[in-house]
């Protein structure tokens, strides 16, 4: 099932500029309320993968 998902990247290999851009995107998502509680995400993952 993981083959159908997006490629997992190693963030340790990102440039400083890339890391800054990704952090900025996440920060802006938080400011705009585009977040979900971790418990909800974990519950969804458990249901999806029958864990």
N, C-alpha and C positions, 0 to 999 in steps of 0.2 A: 504494500500500500504506500510506502514511503516513496517509491519510484514515481508515483503520480503527483507528488507534492513538489513545491518549489525546491530548487537546489539549496542546500544548507551551505552557507558561507562561513569561513573562519574570519571573524571580525578582527582577530589579532593581526591579520595580514593587511587590513585596510590602511589606507593613507590617513594622515591626520585630517585632511580635508573631507574625506569620505566619512570618517567617524563623526566629525563635527556636523556634517549634513544630516546624517541619520539621527543623531541625538536631537538636532533642531526639529526634524520632522516629528519625532516622538513627543517632544516638549510642546509643539504646536497642537498636536492631537489632544494632549492633556488639557491645554488651555481652552480648546474648543469643545471639550466634553466628550470626545470620541475615545472613551475608555470603557472597560468592563471590569467588574470586580474579579480578582484572581480566583476566588472560590467558584464563580460562575464558569470561567474558562476551564478550570480543572474538571468541573462536573461535566461539561460538554465533551472534553477530551476522553474522559472515562467512559461516557456513553458511546461515543463514536467508535472507540477501539475496544469496547467490552472489557475494560480493566476493572 
